[in-house]
Amino acid sequence: MTSQEGLLTILDALEKAGIPSLVVGSLSSTYYGIARSTKDANFVIQLDTHRLASLFDSLGPSFRLDP
């Protein structure tokens, strides 16, 4: 899985679970024109416990989350 595929998988899972989110950090900075040497994606999410299980289910075994 490429980093772009991973990002899209996470965004799809967040949307499917109804979890509001923002992509921040170097990926966001690069998108808006200020390139950074790192290529990581950071997420800010508004999460409540009843949506957490839905997020885990949507991501599946390819992702490891630490609740």
BAMARKOL-392404 format. One line per 5 residues: number of its first residue (from 1); their letters; for each residue z negated, y negated, x of C-alpha. Coordinates in nm, 3 decimals, always signed. Layout:
N
NUM> a> Z:Y:X ~ ...
END
This chain:
67
1> mtsqe> +0.000:+0.000:+0.000 ~ +0.095:-0.340:+0.139 ~ -0.142:-0.635:+0.121 ~ +0.080:-0.792:-0.144 ~ +0.070:-0.473:-0.353
6> gllti> -0.309:-0.463:-0.314 ~ -0.341:-0.823:-0.426 ~ -0.124:-0.764:-0.732 ~ -0.315:-0.445:-0.818 ~ -0.645:-0.632:-0.807
11> ldale> -0.513:-0.923:-1.011 ~ -0.370:-0.683:-1.272 ~ -0.703:-0.497:-1.294 ~ -0.897:-0.822:-1.335 ~ -0.661:-0.936:-1.609
16> kagip> -0.673:-0.597:-1.783 ~ -1.055:-0.610:-1.779 ~ -1.053:-0.967:-1.916 ~ -1.229:-1.104:-1.608 ~ -1.154:-1.469:-1.521
21> slvvg> -1.064:-1.504:-1.152 ~ -0.933:-1.732:-0.877 ~ -0.764:-1.640:-0.551 ~ -0.912:-1.849:-0.269 ~ -0.929:-1.844:+0.112
26> slsst> -0.644:-1.814:+0.360 ~ -0.394:-1.662:+0.115 ~ -0.440:-1.951:-0.124 ~ -0.428:-2.204:+0.159 ~ -0.105:-2.057:+0.296
31> yygia> +0.052:-2.056:-0.051 ~ -0.017:-2.429:-0.088 ~ +0.129:-2.514:+0.254 ~ -0.152:-2.497:+0.511 ~ -0.092:-2.176:+0.702
36> rstkd> -0.389:-1.994:+0.852 ~ -0.391:-1.713:+1.105 ~ -0.576:-1.470:+0.880 ~ -0.395:-1.319:+0.584 ~ -0.691:-1.206:+0.375
41> anfvi> -0.737:-1.268:+0.005 ~ -1.069:-1.375:-0.138 ~ -1.151:-1.373:-0.506 ~ -1.394:-1.570:-0.717 ~ -1.465:-1.386:-1.039
46> qldth> -1.679:-1.445:-1.344 ~ -1.831:-1.107:-1.405 ~ -2.072:-0.960:-1.652 ~ -2.198:-0.603:-1.638 ~ -2.005:-0.466:-1.937
51> rlasl> -1.672:-0.556:-1.774 ~ -1.764:-0.406:-1.437 ~ -1.696:-0.046:-1.547 ~ -1.357:-0.150:-1.685 ~ -1.268:-0.309:-1.350
56> fdslg> -1.372:+0.007:-1.159 ~ -1.163:+0.223:-1.393 ~ -0.856:-0.001:-1.362 ~ -0.863:-0.003:-0.983 ~ -0.908:+0.372:-0.945
61> psfrl> -0.989:+0.567:-0.629 ~ -0.764:+0.360:-0.400 ~ -1.025:+0.085:-0.395 ~ -1.389:+0.094:-0.294 ~ -1.620:-0.152:-0.463
66> dp> -1.986:-0.205:-0.387 ~ -2.161:-0.312:-0.707
END
